[in-house]
Each structure stands twice: as C-alpha cells, then as structure tokens.
C-alpha cells in the first residue's frame, strides 16, 4: 500500500549505515514515520532538516509496518531558521512540541495549516512571538484542551478578565477571583487578541499556555516534562526584555 502527501519534517535520525528514520507531520496522514533509504547521503541528508517542507511518498507491505519514504524538497526553511537565535529556537520548539504532542497517524488538518503558516513567518522576529503564542493556543484547542477566555467563569462578565483558572481553563475577572487569586494563572491582553502584545506579555502568556501543555497535554499522554526546546525558546524571548 502507499500514499502521497506533503508535510513538515519533525525529526530525523540515523538508521543503520546509510538510511534515516524520519517523522513528518503531513496534512492528510498526521505524524507519520518511515525509513528513507540513503538518508545520510550527501544528496539527501541536507534535505532532511527540521522544518523542511517535503513531498513524501510512503510505501509499506502492510499498513502497520513502518514503511519507507521517498522524499522531494518543496521548501527549505534553513536560511530563515538560522537567521538568528530566536528563529532557530522557535523552529525547534514547534517541531519538538508536535513530535511530543501529536498521536501517530492521526490527521490534524487544522493545526497542520496553522503550523505551515507559522513556519513561513520564521525569521520575522517582530511578529513571530505573537504568532507562536497563537499557535500554542490553537494546538491546545486542537488537542481538546482549549481555553475559554471570553467570559468570567465566576460572574459571567466579559470585561476585566485578567486571570485563567488552572482547573477549568476559563477566564476569571478581577472581581471574580476572590480568595483564589493566588492560585490563578495570568491572562495578559495578548491572549485575547487585545493590545500591542509586547514581549513581556507574551512571555507571561507562554507561562500560562505552558501550564496547560504540562498539566493537561503531557499528563494525558503519560509522560513529562515538555521538550526542553520549548523552554529554550521562552528563554530566548525573555532575553529580549
């Protein structure tokens, strides 16, 4: 059996003397692994860089087999990724989270589209952090752990929302926080698509999304912690403050 799709390279590791095993996040087939024969050669190895956009042909005798990939490059993102430390850290965070969070062979077309759009912004450091934050919020939504930031979970109001409940993932107003205020997470305006979204706000927002990635997504998968690549990206962003 076989199929053809396009996707984003997540990981690549050596397999035997000349082959490589890669994981690709494809639009129609989700996160999918396969062997690339000759994947360590001078011709193919430069193609197999994290974030690369590939046309892939997967073949296997049985569906449950790991199978083999034939790959053709569609778009390299190496130049954008190596344009600066923030861009490289951002790319590594994205591919690491996808490899960590996504179930194998399960299509996630919505987050695939958003990932492709985010990757195409690599190197544009002024807009990348906010785009990345929105991507993490979309990833939580796509995995079934979306945050409800529209109304206060306690009072039902839509104004003065400055906290997120770590238990429900819902917004909480200053008035509704009450005695639980010290246990609540921050809800900076940028998480609701408001304001100028300075880096300090985005870092604060990433602490909140990081909580749900750790305590909801990772816990549901039965493994912790989150990939270190995400922490390195947040650290690079923090250094700009």
N, C-alpha and C positions, 0 to 999 in steps of 0.2 A: 504494500500500500504506500501511497505517497500523497503529499500536498505541497503547495507552493504558497508563500506568503511573504510579507515584508515585515521587518521588525528592528528592534533596537538591541544591540549586543549588551548583555549584562556582565557575563563572566567568561573567562577563557582560561583553561588550564591544560598543561601538557598531558598527553596520554600516550604512553609508550615512547618510542624513539622519534617518531615523525608526526604523529597525529595530535589533535587537541580536542578536548570536550568543551563545547560552548553552551551557554544558556542564552536564549534570545527571547525577548518579550515581543510576541507577534500580535497583530491586531485580531486575527481570527482564531488563533490557537493558544493564546496566553503565553505563560512562561514555559518554554519548551527546551529540552536539552537534546544534544546529538553530537556525534563524532564528526570532526572534519578531518578527512584524510589529507596528510601533507600540511596540516595546520601550523606546523612550526617552520615551514619552508620560508625562504626569503620572499617568495611571491605572495604567500597567503598570510603569514604572520602579521605584516603591517596593517592588513585589513581588519584583523581581529582585535580591535582596540575598544575598550568600554565606551558606549555611547554611539558607536558607529551604526549608521542606518544600512541595513542589509536586505538584499533579496535572497531568500533561502528556499531551497528545495529539500524537503525531508523525505527519506525513504526508509522503510523497515519491512521485514517479512511479516511481522505481527505488530499490532498497534501498541502492545505493552513493551516492546523492545525499545532500547534507547535510540536505535536508528542512526542514520548518517545524514549530515547536511552537506549540500553543495551551496556555496555562498558566492554572491556577487555584490560588490560595494555599490551602494546608491549615493551615500553621502558620508564623508568623514567629518567628525567634529573635533579632531585632534587639534587643529590650529586654534579653534575657539577655546577648547579646554585648557590649552597651555598658554593662553593669553595672560594669565595671572593666577595667583594662588586661590582667589575666591572662586573663579570659574572652575578650576580643577577640583577644588574641594566640593563645589556644588554638584558637578557631574558625578563624582564618586559617591556622594550622599544619595543621589537619585537612584543610581544603578544598584547600590548596596541595599537600599530600602526595598526596592522592587524584588530583588532576589530573596530578601528576607521575608517579605510580607505575602507575596502572591502565591497561591496554591499552584501546583504544577498542572499544566494542560487545561486550564480553566480560562476561557476568554473573559477579558475585562476591557471591552472596546472603548468605554468612556474614558477610563484612566489612561488607556493607551494613547488616545487622541491628545489628552492634556499633557502627557509626558512628551510626546513628539513636539508639541508647541513649546513646552518649556525648554527642551533641548535646543531648539532653534534660537533661543534667546541667549545661549551661552556666550560669554564674553561681554555682554551688555550689563556691566556691573551695577549701573544705577537702577535698573529695573528688575534685575534677576532676583534679589532677595524677596521682594514682594510677590513676584511670580512664583517663587519657590514656596512661600508660605501658602499661597492659594492652592498650589499643587498638593501640599500636605493635607490641607483641609479636604480637598477633593478625594485624596487617597483614603482618608478616614471614612468619608461618605461611601465610597465605592466598596469598601470592605465591610460595611454595615455598622460603622461606629461614628456616624456623622454627628456633628454638634448642632444643637438648636440654639441659635444666637439671636432670634427675632423678638422674643418676649421673655419677661422675667418669670422664672419657674415658680416664684412665691406669690407675686402680686399681679402678674399678667400685664404689667405696663410695658411699653416699648421704648421708653426714654430712660436715661441714666443707667444703662446696662454696663457695668464695669467689672463683673466677675463671671466666672463659669463654675458650675457645680462639678466637682470631680466625680461625684456619684452618678449624676444623670446626664452630664454633658450639656446641660441647658444654661442659658444666661441667667444671671441674677443681678438685680438692681442694687444700688447703694442702700436704698430703703429696705429692700427685702433681705439683705444679708444678715442683719440682726446679730445674734450671738455666734453665728457660724463664720463670720467674716475671716477669721484667721485660717480657716480650712479651705477657703475658696481659692480658685486659680484666677489669674489676671485675664481680663478681656479688653485689651487695648483696641482703640477705634479701627485700626487697620484690619483686624479680624472680621469686622462687619463691613469692610469696604468703605470706610469713612476716613477723612483726614489725609494728610500728606504722607503718612507711613514712613517716618524716619527710621533709621536702622535700630535705634534703641527700642522703639515699639515692636519692631519685627522680632528682635531677639527675645523680648518679653513674650510675644505671641508664640514663638517657637518653643518656649518652655512649656506653654500650655498644651500645644499640639504634641509635644514630646511626652507629656504625661499620659495622654490617651494612647499614643503609639506604644508606650511601655506597658501601661496597666490594662489596656484593652486588647490591642492587636497582639503584642508579644505574648501576653498571658494566654490568650485564646489559642495561640499556636503551641504553647507549652515550652517556649524557650525564651530566655533573656540573656543578656541585655540587648538593646538595639545595636545595630552595627556602629562601630567606632567612627566610621566615615561621616555619619550624621553629626556627631559631636565635634569632629574636626571642622566641618562646615560652619557650625554655630560659633566655634571659637574664632575662625577667620572673620566672620561677620562682626563679632564682638570687638575684634582688634581695630575695626574702622571707627568705633565710637569715640 
